[in-house]
Amino acid sequence: MEHAHRIVIRTKKQDSAFMYHVLEGHEGVASYSTLDFRTADPHRDMELWVTQDFVADVKELLMDLGEMVEILTDGDQPVTT
């Protein structure tokens, strides 16, 4: 994806299916994949690649999801909370 912005998020394992549906429902704003995990992990980390045109929209969507999503990295920078 040319000139894409990378965002890594974490969601609880039980919320991950909903998160996939949310991203699928916003078709075309981001490509995503689930990062490696162990079955026993209580969370799933997802890597999102977002075109520059949609970065603000995706960030707003993630903020609207509140505690369901933790942003781990935004671009090349780790996010501290």
N, C-alpha and C positions, 0 to 999 in steps of 0.2 A: 504494500500500500504506500504509494508515494506521499511523502511529507505527512506521515501519520504520527500521531501523538500517542504514547504508550501510557496506559493507566493500569495498575494492578490493584485488584480489590479482593477483599476477604468477606465471605458470608458463611453463616452457620451451615453445616451439612444439611440440616432439615429445611433450610431456606433456599438451597441451591437450585432446586427444580423451578421454584417460582422465579428466581433470578434469571434463569435461562429463558423462561417464557417472557419476562419483561423485555429482555434484550431482543428476542425474536420479534416481539410485538413492535419494536422500534426499528424495523428492518432498514438497513442501509446506513444507519448512523455509526455503527461500530462492528468490527469483526472481533470475535472473542474465542478464547480457548481456555479450558480448565488446565491449570498447571499440575504437575505430578503431585500425588498425594498417597498416603497410606489409608487403607480402609478404616482404620481406627481413628483417624484424624477427625476432630469435631467440627472442622471447617473445610471449606473449599476455597482455594485462591484462583482467581480468574485474571487473565491478561486480556485487556481490551486495547485494540488499535483503532484510533479514531481520527478521521480526517480533520484537518484544521477547521473546516467549515462547521463541524459539529461538536467541537470540544466543549464549548460553553453549554450546549444543550445536554450533553452526556453528564457533565459535572452537576448540572441542575437536577437531572434525573436521579443521580446517585445521592445527592443531598436530600431530595424528596423521600427517598427510601429510608432515611434516618439511620437508626441503629441496626438495621438489617445489613448494612454495607459498611465496611471499613476500607478506606482508601489507603493502601500501603505505599504505593509510589505514584507520583504524578509527573509524567515526563521522565527525566532521569533522576528526580529528586525523591528521596524517601519522605513520607509525610509523617510528622510527629504530632501526636495528640496530647 
